[in-house]
Amino acid sequence: MINLNKIKPFAEGGNRRCFIHPEKENRCLKITFMGRSKILKQNAPWYKQLRSEESFDDNLREKNGYSQRALQINDPYKWKHLAIWYGMVETSIGQASETELIKDRKNNIAITLEKYLLTYGMTAEIKQAILDLESWLRYTLILTKDILPHNIVVSDKDDRLVLKIVDGLGLKSFLPFARIHDFFAKRYIEKRIKRMHARISWDLSGRKGNWK
């Protein structure tokens, strides 16, 4: 068991906390807040409340996201824009999803795309990085939920900016067609890319109105 009792998280979201692995500095441990799944289920629409409480756990959703068809292919290119997932591990404060910890060339934890855009705006370098991410999505057909800037980090280890998805993997649609057939996966991905650009534009505009 990994002891996290005296370690502070380096990041917190609405549902999870993120810790640096105490024995593997290039790995991240994501732990769901205790009781969060129960609250999410209680606040969900009535038809979603028919699902198990377990289905609202972000770690188990992430596990399911990494088990999708596109990630079962033995091709290292699939990790070009995605944090590697190492599985579920037990810690002193609960079960954790263990993933690659993305860093920059100075060995600092990579900043989010959201922070980059709000700090530097839409630079030529980040615009190219977004185009590279789009090409990767279309080639690999890896399914994500809405591609939000705070779920993407910016790495610059290879003398160019590379975007890495660190959260939000899986299928947003209730119908499973995109999981089982490339035709539907391609259509689904195009919708996600379109929504990604809508969200980025919303962030850059000062978040006026509703991006959706």
C-alpha positions in Angstrom: 0.0 0.0 0.0 1.2 3.5 -0.9 1.3 5.9 2.1 0.0 9.3 1.2 -0.9 10.5 4.7 1.6 13.3 4.9 1.6 14.2 1.2 -0.3 17.2 -0.1 -2.0 17.1 -3.5 -0.5 19.2 -6.3 -3.9 19.7 -7.8 -7.6 19.3 -7.0 -10.7 19.1 -9.2 -14.4 18.9 -8.3 -14.2 15.1 -7.9 -10.6 14.1 -7.4 -7.2 15.1 -5.9 -3.9 14.5 -7.6 -0.7 13.4 -5.8 2.8 12.8 -7.0 3.7 9.1 -6.4 6.1 9.1 -3.4 8.2 6.4 -5.0 7.9 7.2 -8.7 8.2 10.9 -9.4 6.9 10.7 -12.9 3.6 9.2 -12.0 0.4 10.7 -10.7 -2.1 9.2 -8.3 -5.7 10.4 -8.6 -8.0 9.8 -5.7 -11.8 10.4 -5.6 -13.1 12.5 -2.7 -14.7 10.3 -0.1 -18.5 10.2 -0.6 -18.3 12.2 -3.9 -19.9 9.4 -6.0 -22.9 9.3 -3.7 -23.4 13.1 -4.0 -23.1 13.0 -7.8 -25.7 10.2 -8.0 -28.1 12.2 -5.7 -27.8 15.3 -7.9 -28.1 13.5 -11.2 -31.2 13.5 -13.4 -33.7 10.8 -12.3 -32.9 8.4 -15.2 -29.2 8.5 -14.3 -30.0 7.7 -10.7 -31.0 4.2 -11.9 -27.3 3.5 -12.3 -25.1 2.2 -9.5 -23.2 4.6 -7.3 -20.0 3.0 -8.5 -20.7 4.3 -12.0 -20.3 7.9 -10.8 -16.7 7.2 -9.5 -14.3 9.1 -11.7 -11.5 6.6 -11.2 -13.7 3.7 -12.4 -14.9 5.9 -15.3 -11.2 6.5 -16.2 -10.5 2.8 -16.0 -13.3 2.1 -18.4 -12.1 4.9 -20.7 -8.7 3.3 -21.0 -10.2 -0.1 -21.8 -11.8 1.2 -25.0 -11.1 -0.5 -28.3 -8.8 2.1 -29.8 -6.3 1.7 -26.9 -6.1 -2.1 -27.2 -4.0 -1.7 -30.4 -0.3 -2.2 -29.9 0.9 1.1 -31.3 3.0 3.5 -29.2 1.6 6.5 -31.2 -1.6 6.2 -29.2 0.3 7.7 -26.2 1.4 10.8 -28.2 -1.3 13.0 -26.8 -2.5 10.9 -23.9 -1.1 10.3 -20.4 -0.2 6.6 -20.0 -2.4 4.7 -17.5 -0.8 2.1 -15.2 -3.9 0.7 -13.4 -5.6 1.0 -10.1 -3.5 0.9 -6.9 -4.3 1.0 -3.1 -3.2 3.9 -1.0 -3.6 4.9 2.6 -6.4 7.3 1.7 -8.2 5.2 -0.9 -7.9 3.6 -4.2 -6.0 5.6 -6.8 -5.9 5.7 -10.6 -2.1 5.7 -11.5 -1.1 7.6 -14.6 1.8 9.2 -16.2 2.7 12.6 -14.7 3.4 15.0 -17.6 6.2 17.5 -17.1 7.9 20.2 -19.0 11.5 20.5 -20.1 12.5 22.0 -16.7 11.0 19.0 -15.0 8.1 21.0 -13.6 4.5 19.7 -13.7 3.1 20.8 -17.1 0.5 23.6 -17.0 -3.0 23.1 -18.4 -4.0 24.3 -21.8 -6.5 26.6 -19.9 -3.7 28.3 -18.0 -1.6 28.6 -21.2 -4.4 30.3 -23.2 -5.3 32.7 -20.4 -1.6 33.6 -20.0 -0.3 33.7 -23.5 -3.4 33.6 -25.7 -3.7 31.7 -29.0 0.0 31.7 -30.1 1.2 30.1 -33.3 2.9 27.3 -31.3 -0.3 26.4 -29.4 -2.4 26.6 -32.5 -0.1 24.0 -34.2 -0.3 21.9 -31.1 -4.1 21.9 -31.2 -4.0 20.9 -34.9 -1.6 18.0 -34.0 -4.1 16.9 -31.3 -6.9 16.9 -33.8 -4.9 14.8 -36.3 -4.1 12.3 -33.6 -7.7 12.0 -32.6 -8.8 11.4 -36.2 -6.1 8.8 -36.7 -6.4 6.8 -33.5 -10.2 7.2 -33.0 -9.6 7.4 -29.3 -12.9 8.5 -27.7 -13.1 11.3 -25.2 -15.8 13.2 -23.5 -15.8 17.0 -24.0 -12.2 18.0 -24.5 -11.9 20.8 -22.0 -8.7 22.9 -21.7 -8.3 22.2 -18.0 -8.2 18.5 -18.8 -5.2 18.9 -21.2 -1.7 19.8 -20.3 1.1 21.5 -22.4 4.4 19.7 -22.6 7.5 21.2 -24.3 10.1 18.5 -23.8 10.7 18.0 -27.5 11.4 21.7 -28.3 7.8 22.1 -29.5 4.5 22.2 -27.7 2.6 18.9 -27.3 -0.8 18.6 -25.8 -1.6 15.7 -23.5 -5.1 14.6 -22.4 -5.0 13.8 -18.7 -8.7 13.5 -17.9 -12.0 13.0 -19.6 -11.4 9.8 -21.5 -14.4 7.8 -22.6 -17.7 8.1 -24.4 -20.1 11.0 -23.6 -23.0 9.7 -25.7 -25.5 7.3 -24.1 -25.7 5.2 -27.3 -22.6 2.9 -27.7 -22.3 2.9 -31.5 -19.0 4.9 -31.4 -17.4 2.2 -29.2 -18.1 -0.6 -31.7 -17.8 0.9 -35.2 -15.3 3.3 -36.8 -17.9 5.1 -38.9 -19.7 6.3 -35.7 -16.4 6.9 -33.9 -15.3 9.3 -36.7 -18.5 11.2 -36.5 -18.4 11.3 -32.7 -14.8 12.6 -32.7 -15.6 15.4 -35.2 -18.3 16.6 -32.8 -15.8 16.5 -29.9 -13.3 18.6 -31.9 -16.0 21.1 -32.8 -17.0 21.4 -29.2 -13.3 21.8 -28.1 -12.9 24.8 -30.3 -16.2 26.3 -29.0 -14.8 25.9 -25.4 -11.4 27.4 -26.3 -13.1 30.4 -28.0 -15.3 30.8 -24.9 -12.2 30.8 -22.6 -10.4 33.4 -24.8 -13.5 35.7 -25.0 -13.6 36.1 -21.3 -16.2 33.3 -20.8 -19.2 35.4 -21.9 -22.4 33.5 -22.3 -22.7 29.7 -22.6 -20.0 27.9 -24.6 -22.3 24.9 -25.3 
